Amino acid sequence: MSEKKNNENIDKANFHFGFRKENYKILFIGLAVNVLGYLLMIGGGSKDPNVFTGDQLFNSTRLTISPLLILIGFGIIIYAIMRKSKSTDTTEK
């Protein structure tokens, strides 16, 4: 009976929710890259709302760089979610 309680205590001590400190760091880096991409997509506005200039709307930052940053950020976030930490492999042995 006492052996069973000891095994339960060991299992509870090794249990974790799924994310480790490294996973959270990578996740927040991916979120920061996403926020940067969205901020670049917003860009600068026109001083006069009645005047439309294509140069402000159709520049390379809004059309290529910011969507690429957003996709890279989502890739980093997916990697952070799917990454299995090495410390869990050593505790199982």
KEMISE-866098 format. One record per atom (N, C-alpha, C, O): x, y, z. Coordinates in steps of 0.02 Angstrom, whole numbers, padded with zeros to 5 digits, always signed. Layout:
<rs>
XYZ ...
</rs>
This chain:
<rs>
+00041-00060+00000 +00000+00000+00000 +00043+00063+00000 +00031+00110-00038 +00095+00063+00043 +00139+00122+00046 +00179+00129-00019 +00196+00185-00038 +00194+00073-00051 +00230+00076-00114 +00188+00110-00169 +00215+00146-00210 +00123+00097-00168 +00079+00128-00216 +00075+00204-00205 +00073+00242-00253 +00073+00226-00142 +00072+00297-00127 +00137+00331-00149 +00135+00387-00174 +00192+00298-00140 +00256+00326-00162 +00258+00334-00237 +00282+00385-00262 +00232+00285-00274 +00230+00290-00347 +00185+00348-00370 +00201+00382-00418 +00129+00358-00336 +00084+00413-00353 +00117+00480-00340 +00108+00527-00379 +00154+00485-00285 +00189+00548-00270 +00243+00563-00322 +00252+00621-00341 +00278+00512-00344 +00330+00521-00395 +00297+00543-00461 +00323+00587-00495 +00241+00511-00479 +00207+00530-00541 +00182+00602-00538 +00185+00637-00588 +00156+00623-00481 +00133+00692-00475 +00190+00742-00478 +00182+00797-00505 +00248+00723-00452 +00306+00768-00454 +00332+00776-00525 +00356+00830-00542 +00327+00724-00567 +00352+00727-00636 +00300+00753-00685 +00316+00765-00743 +00239+00761-00664 +00185+00784-00708 +00193+00858-00723 +00208+00898-00678 +00183+00876-00785 +00181+00946-00804 +00125+00955-00855 +00103+00907-00886 +00104+01017-00863 +00046+01032-00905 +00062+01023-00979 +00018+01005-01017 +00122+01035-00999 +00140+01026-01069 +00190+01078-01093 +00234+01062-01134 +00184+01138-01068 +00230+01191-01088 +00284+01200-01035 +00269+01201-00975 +00344+01205-01057 +00400+01221-01012 +00420+01294-01024 +00389+01329-01064 +00470+01315-00988 +00494+01384-00994 +00518+01400-01064 +00506+01454-01090 +00552+01352-01096 +00578+01362-01164 +00521+01371-01213 +00525+01412-01259 +00467+01332-01205 +00410+01337-01249 +00378+01405-01245 +00359+01434-01296 +00371+01432-01185 +00342+01498-01176 +00386+01552-01208 +00360+01599-01238 +00452+01546-01201 +00497+01595-01232 +00488+01595-01308 +00483+01648-01338 +00487+01536-01338 +00479+01532-01410 +00411+01557-01431 +00404+01590-01483 +00360+01542-01392 +00292+01566-01407 +00289+01642-01407 +00259+01672-01452 +00318+01674-01357 +00316+01747-01354 +00358+01779-01408 +00342+01834-01431 +00412+01746-01430 +00450+01771-01487 +00407+01770-01550 +00407+01818-01589 +00371+01715-01560 +00326+01711-01617 +00271+01763-01615 +00253+01791-01666 +00243+01775-01556 +00192+01827-01549 +00220+01896-01564 +00186+01937-01595 +00282+01909-01543 +00313+01974-01557 +00325+01983-01632 +00316+02038-01658 +00345+01930-01666 +00354+01934-01739 +00288+01948-01773 +00285+01986-01821 +00235+01916-01750 +00168+01929-01778 +00146+02001-01767 +00122+02033-01813 +00156+02027-01707 +00137+02096-01693 +00177+02144-01737 +00149+02193-01762 +00241+02131-01746 +00282+02172-01790 +00256+02171-01861 +00253+02222-01894 +00237+02112-01885 +00209+02107-01952 +00145+02145-01960 +00134+02178-02011 +00101+02142-01911 +00038+02179-01915 +00050+02255-01910 +00016+02293-01944 +00098+02276-01869 +00113+02347-01865 +00142+02373-01930 +00126+02429-01951 +00184+02333-01963 +00210+02354-02028 +00155+02356-02080 +00158+02397-02126 +00106+02313-02074 +00051+02313-02122 +00007+02375-02114 -00021+02400-02163 +00002+02401-02053 -00037+02462-02042 -00004+02520-02078 -00037+02558-02114 +00060+02528-02069 +00097+02580-02104 +00075+02650-02086 +00037+02659-02038 +00097+02697-02125 +00079+02767-02114 +00017+02785-02154 +00002+02754-02205 -00019+02833-02130 -00080+02855-02163 -00070+02919-02202 -00017+02950-02199 -00121+02938-02237 -00120+03000-02275 -00139+03057-02228 -00179+03049-02182 -00110+03115-02240 -00127+03172-02199 -00196+03199-02216 -00231+03225-02172 -00215+03193-02279 -00281+03216-02300 -00322+03154-02320 -00303+03120-02368 -00376+03138-02286 -00414+03078-02302 -00450+03082-02370 -00473+03030-02395 -00455+03140-02400 -00487+03147-02465 -00439+03134-02523 -00460+03127-02580 -00374+03131-02508 -00323+03121-02560 -00299+03049-02556 -00278+03025-02503 -00301+03014-02614 -00277+02945-02617 -00214+02943-02659 -00214+02964-02717 -00161+02917-02630 -00100+02907-02668 -00082+02833-02665 -00082+02803-02612 -00068+02805-02722 -00052+02734-02726 +00015+02717-02696 +00027+02659-02678 +00060+02767-02692 +00126+02754-02664 +00123+02733-02591 +00163+02691-02569 +00077+02760-02553 +00072+02743-02482 +00040+02675-02473 +00057+02638-02426 -00006+02657-02517 -00041+02594-02509 -00003+02535-02539 -00003+02481-02510 +00028+02545-02596 +00059+02490-02632 +00135+02491-02626 +00169+02490-02677 +00160+02494-02566 +00233+02490-02558 +00252+02419-02538 +00210+02379-02518 +00316+02404-02543 +00340+02335-02533 +00333+02312-02460 +00326+02252-02447 +00336+02359-02413 +00330+02339-02343 +00261+02311-02328 +00255+02259-02295 +00209+02343-02353 +00141+02320-02340 +00124+02257-02380 +00086+02215-02356 +00151+02251-02440 +00131+02196-02483 +00172+02133-02475 +00146+02078-02486 +00235+02138-02457 +00277+02077-02455 +00307+02064-02386 +00303+02008-02361 +00338+02114-02357 +00376+02103-02295 +00330+02086-02236 +00342+02038-02200 +00276+02124-02228 +00232+02111-02170 +00195+02045-02175 +00190+02010-02124 +00168+02024-02233 +00138+01956-02235 +00189+01900-02223 +00172+01849-02192 +00250+01909-02247 +00302+01859-02233 +00318+01855-02159 +00326+01800-02132 +00322+01912-02125 +00334+01911-02053 +00277+01878-02016 +00288+01842-01967 +00216+01889-02038 +00159+01858-02005 +00161+01782-02014 +00149+01745-01966 +00176+01759-02073 +00181+01686-02085 +00239+01656-02045 +00232+01601-02017 +00295+01691-02042 +00352+01666-02003 +00333+01663-01929 +00351+01616-01894 +00297+01713-01905 +00275+01714-01835 +00229+01656-01819 +00235+01625-01767 +00182+01641-01865 +00138+01583-01854 +00178+01518-01855 +00163+01472-01818 +00228+01514-01898 +00271+01455-01898 +00308+01446-01833 +00314+01390-01808 +00333+01501-01805 +00368+01498-01740 +00320+01477-01685 +00339+01437-01641 +00259+01502-01687 +00209+01484-01636 +00193+01410-01640 +00188+01376-01589 +00183+01384-01701 +00168+01313-01709 +00227+01270-01684 +00217+01219-01653 +00288+01293-01699 +00347+01256-01674 +00348+01256-01598 +00365+01205-01567 +00331+01313-01567 +00332+01317-01494 +00280+01270-01463 +00292+01241-01410 +00223+01263-01496 +00171+01219-01471 +00190+01145-01479 +00178+01105-01434 +00220+01128-01535 +00235+01058-01551 +00301+01034-01521 +00312+00974-01518 +00344+01079-01499 +00410+01060-01474 +00404+01022-01409 +00369+01043-01362 +00438+00966-01406 +00440+00926-01345 +00507+00939-01311 +00560+00933-01343 +00506+00957-01248 +00568+00974-01214 +00608+00912-01200 +00581+00858-01190 +00674+00920-01199 +00718+00863-01187 +00717+00839-01115 +00735+00782-01101 +00697+00882-01069 +00697+00863-00998 +00646+00809-00983 +00654+00771-00935 +00592+00804-01023 +00543+00752-01011 +00569+00684-01032 +00548+00633-01004 +00614+00682-01082 +00643+00618-01103 +00688+00589-01048 +00689+00528-01039 +00724+00631-01012 +00770+00605-00961 +00733+00584-00898 +00757+00541-00861 +00674+00613-00884 +00638+00594-00823 +00602+00528-00831 +00588+00495-00781 +00588+00507-00893 +00552+00445-00903 +00598+00385-00893 +00574+00330-00878 +00664+00393-00900 +00711+00336-00894 +00726+00318-00823 +00765+00272-00811 
</rs>
